Amino acid sequence: MADPRTLRRVRLESEYKELMRINGKVIKIEPLGRPPYEKYKITFNVRTIIGPEPSYRNQTVCTLTIPPNYPDGAPVITADQTPYPWHINWFQSGRWCYGHWNREESLVNYLHRCARTLQFDPEIANPGSPANRDAMSFWNMNRKNRKIIPCDTQVLPTLDAPEKITINARIEKPKITIQSPTDKPKITIKK
C-alpha cells in the first residue's frame, strides 16, 4: 500500500495541473509557496452581490487553503477583501460555506461551485443551511427576481472533455473510442 504522504503529494500535483487548465480570464489561479502547492490566490472575475441594496462587485479575490489532512479534509476558501459576498452560503467572516465535501471531488469542481455561489446561481444555493442568516431575507425577497439573481451568467471554465465519442455496438464486445476535441461535439452510435 502506498504511503499516505506520497498519495497526497501526487494528488496535489494532479490538482495543480487541472487548475492550470481552467486558469484564465474568468477564474485566475495563482499558486502560492512551493510545489506541491497547498495554497492558491483565486481571483473570480464574476459579478457578485456584496450588500443588500443590492450593491455589486465585479471581482472577488480569495485564498484557497488546502489542509494537512487533504483529501479527507475539505479545502477552505476565504474572501480577501471586504465587503464580503452578501450570500446565504458565505459566512460574515468571508469564508465560503461549501456545504459538503467528498474526497473524490476535484479542486476544479470545488472552485466551480464557489464561483456559482458568487454568481448567485439559484440552483446551487442552499437556503436550508444558511451561513449568513442576515442575507436570508434578501435571498427570499429576490430569489425569483431574474434582474437580481443570478447576478452574473457568464459561462465558467471547465476542463476540456473529449468531444467525439464513438460506441461501436456491432461487435461482440462493444468498443468505445474517444478522440481529441474537434470543431463540434459529436457522438456516433454504430449498430
N, C-alpha and C positions, 0 to 999 in steps of 0.2 A: 504494500500500500504506500502511496506517495506521501511525503511529508506535508502536513497542512500549510506550512510556510511556503513551500515550493508551489503548491496548488494556488495559494493566494497571490503569489508573485506572478505566476503565469496568467491568472485571471485578470490582475491589474494591467498587465502588459497588453492583453487582448482587448480589454475595455478601452485603453488608451487609443489603440488603433481604430476601433469602431467610433469613438468620439471624434477623432480627427476626420473621419469620413463625413460627418454631418457639420463640421466646423465651417462657418460661413457668415453670410450677412445677417441671417435671422437669429441664429444662435452662435455666438462667438465663444470659443472654448480655449482657455489659456492654462496649460498645466503649470503648477507651482511646485518648486522644490526639485528634487532629483528623481529619476525613474527608479523603481516603478512608482508612478505618481499617486499620491493619496489626497491631494488637494488640487482643486481647479478654480479659476476665476471664470464665471459664466456670465456673459452679457446677453440678455434676452432683448432683442430689438423688436419687441412687440408692445402694442399699446395696452396699458393696464390701468385700472381704476385705483387711485390712491386716497380717495376721500369720498364722503357721502354726498357731495354736492351734485353730481359726481365731478371729481377732478381727475385728470389723466396724466400719465407719463408715458413716453414712447420707448423708454429703455429702462430696464431694471438689471442692476449688476448684483450678482450673488456669489457666494462662496460655497462650493460643493466640497464637503469633507467626508472622506471615507474612513470609517472606524477601524481599529485594530482587529476586530472580530469579523470583518467583512469576508465573505458574503453573507454570513449568518446574521450580522447586524446591519441595519439599514444605513445608507449614507444620509448626511444631513445637508440641507440646502438652507442658507440664511441670506436674506437680502442685506446688502452692504450699505444702502442709503435709505434715509428717511425722506418723506413719509413712506412707510411700508405699504405693500399692497393691501387694499381695503377689501378683503375677500374672506368669506367664511372659512376657507381652508388654509388661511395664513394666520399664524399667531400674531398678537400685537407686538411681540418681541422681534418680528421679522423672520421667524423660522417657518418654513413651509411644512404643513401637515400632510404627509404623503399618503395617509390613510392605511395602506397595507404594504408590506414588503414580503416578497418571495425571493429567496436566494437565487432563483433561476432568472430573475428579471435583469435585463442589461441596464447599464447606466444610460445608454441612449434612450431606452424606453422610459426610464425614470425621469430624465430631463424633458422628454416629450410630454409626460403627464404634468410636470411642473409648469411648462410653458403653456399648456392648455388651461391651467388654473389662472395664469396671468392674463390670458386672453378672455377669461370669464366664460369659458365654454360650459354651457349648462349641462352637457352630457357627462362631464367628469366631476362636477361639483358634488360635494356630499353634505347636504344640509342636515342630515340626520346626526352628524357628528361635527358640529362647528368648532373650529379652533378660535374664532373671533366672534363671540356672541354679539358684540356691538354692531357687527356688519350684517347680522341676520335680518334685521328689519329692512335694511337696504336691499338685501338679496330677495326677500319675499315680495317687496314692493316692485322690484324691477326685473325679476327673472323671466317674465314673458314679454317685456318691452324690448323688442329687437333693435331699437335705436340705442340701447344702453348695453344689453347683454345678448350676445357676446360683444365685447368692445374692440376685438381685433379678429379678423377672419382670414388672415394670410395663412398660406399653407406652410406647415412646419417641415423642416428637413427630415428625411428618413433615410435609412440605409438602402442603397440600391439593391433591388432584388432582380433575379433573372426575369427577363421579360418574355422569353419564349420557352414554353414547356410543352413537350410532345409526349403523349401517352400512347404507346403502341400496344393495343389490346389484341392484335391479330395473331400474336404468337402465344405459345403455351404459357410462358411466364411473361406477363405484361412488363414492358420496358418503358421507363420514364427517362426522357432526355431533357436536360436543362442547358440552354445556350445563353451566352452573354447577351446583354441588352441590345435591342435593335431599335429601329425608329418607333415602332408601335408595339404595345403588348399584344401577345398572340398566344393562344392555347389551341393546340390541334389534337383532336382525339381520332385515332385511326381505328376503324372496326373491320 
